[in-house]
Amino acid sequence: MRIPVGLQNAMSQQAQAERERQARVILGEAEVQVSEQFSQASLAYADNPVALHLRAMNMLYEAIRDKGATVIVPSAAVETMGLGGMLALTSMGKQQ
């Protein structure tokens, strides 16, 4: 049995459209899961600013360690994490 070329093309396009639809559904489901996890994390961090501070410092460490590059941190973030005072104390300690 031979399938006409036009029908083959139509079937191919339909299969491609179905694959794209499935990919979008999977991506949407993943987004829902991620947003739920972020929501849970935000509740934990809201009640524990020290945990948020440690997580922010850990994220900086991971970025520097994995990429082996310089990371530019906005001054507001440095102040929020309290790194400015720590860096100053470290610098003063080296001078003495």
C-alpha positions in Angstrom: 0.0 0.0 0.0 1.3 3.4 -0.9 0.5 6.6 1.0 0.3 9.7 -1.2 3.0 12.2 -0.6 0.4 14.9 0.3 -1.0 12.6 3.0 2.5 11.7 4.2 3.3 15.4 4.6 0.0 16.1 6.5 0.7 13.1 8.8 4.3 14.4 9.4 3.0 17.9 10.3 0.4 16.5 12.6 3.0 14.4 14.4 5.3 17.3 14.7 2.5 19.5 16.1 1.6 16.8 18.7 5.3 16.6 19.8 5.4 20.3 20.2 2.1 20.3 22.2 3.4 17.5 24.5 6.7 19.5 25.0 4.7 22.6 26.0 2.5 20.6 28.4 5.6 19.1 30.1 7.3 22.5 30.3 4.1 24.0 31.8 3.9 21.2 34.4 7.6 21.8 35.3 6.9 25.5 35.7 4.1 24.7 38.2 6.3 22.5 40.2 9.1 25.0 40.3 6.7 27.8 41.3 5.3 25.7 44.2 8.8 25.0 45.4 9.8 28.7 45.3 6.6 29.5 47.2 7.5 27.0 49.9 11.0 28.3 50.0 9.8 31.9 50.3 7.7 31.0 53.4 10.7 29.4 55.0 13.0 32.3 54.3 10.4 34.9 55.4 10.5 33.4 58.9 14.3 32.9 58.9 16.3 35.8 57.6 19.6 34.0 58.6 18.7 31.1 56.3 18.1 33.6 53.5 21.4 35.3 54.1 23.2 31.9 54.1 21.4 30.9 50.9 22.5 34.1 49.2 26.1 33.6 50.2 25.9 30.0 49.1 24.6 31.1 45.7 27.5 33.5 45.3 30.0 30.8 46.3 28.5 28.3 43.8 28.7 30.9 41.0 32.3 31.6 41.7 33.3 28.0 42.2 31.5 26.6 39.2 32.4 29.3 36.7 35.8 30.2 38.1 35.0 33.8 37.2 34.5 37.1 38.9 31.0 37.8 40.1 29.8 41.4 40.3 27.5 41.9 43.2 25.4 45.1 43.4 26.2 47.2 46.5 22.7 46.8 47.8 23.0 43.1 47.8 26.4 43.3 49.6 24.7 45.5 52.3 21.8 43.1 52.6 24.0 40.2 53.1 26.3 42.0 55.5 29.3 41.3 53.4 30.6 44.9 53.5 31.4 44.8 57.2 32.9 41.3 56.9 35.1 42.3 54.0 36.3 45.4 55.8 37.2 43.5 58.9 39.0 40.9 56.8 40.9 43.7 55.1 41.8 45.4 58.4 43.0 42.1 59.9 45.4 41.6 57.0 46.9 45.1 57.6 47.7 44.5 61.2 
